[in-house]
Amino acid sequence: MANHIPTEAYRYVTTEAWRVMEEVHQPEVVAGRIKEILREILVGIAVFTPEMRRHLGKPAMALAVVGLDKITGNINLKEYYVRLRGNGEIAFIEDFEDGKHVDLFDMREYKPSWVHATVKKKKDEDGTEELQTGRKHLFTIGRTDKLFDDTPNDLVNGCIRGDDGGGPKAFNVF
């Protein structure tokens, strides 16, 4: 928890709570729940160590991101990422709806398809970096203000991501 949610806040709250609890209150369970609640409350001010990952849409430029498992403590969300600011705080999109949304990404292995020829042609025309087969890249899922869902399905289904035809909407992440 050292780098994810302010440790001093967690230590203070659990110490104070521990003083008034007895065994019947299940202090270990309560301490775990306090950690979950503090993660959700303090997510806007927490500072994370960025991981530099490349995006499928612009592989030449690495984005500073953090795994959602590090933010939420939920190992089921380890393949999902959100962008960080230069100071390590989560990059909330201030000019989108209420300012509490983030771009949500997942890691996907690049496998060439019919668009491979188009990408290769674009590379030849303007010097765009060609994707390498087998490498994992970030892929934009959508935008969300709910990072603390229990399952990947709940997380993805809670995203704003559809266009009028029901397909994925491409948010400009660069």
Secondary structure, 3 states (H helix, E strand, C coil): CCCCCCHHHHHHHHHHHHHHCCHHHCHHHHHHHHHHHHHHHHCCCCCCCCEEEEECCEEEEEEEEEEHHHHHCCHHHCCEEEEECCCCCECCCCCCCCCCCEEEEEEEECCCCCCHHHHHHHHHHHCCCCCCCCCEEEEEEEEECCCCCCCHHHHHHCCECECCCCCECCCCCC
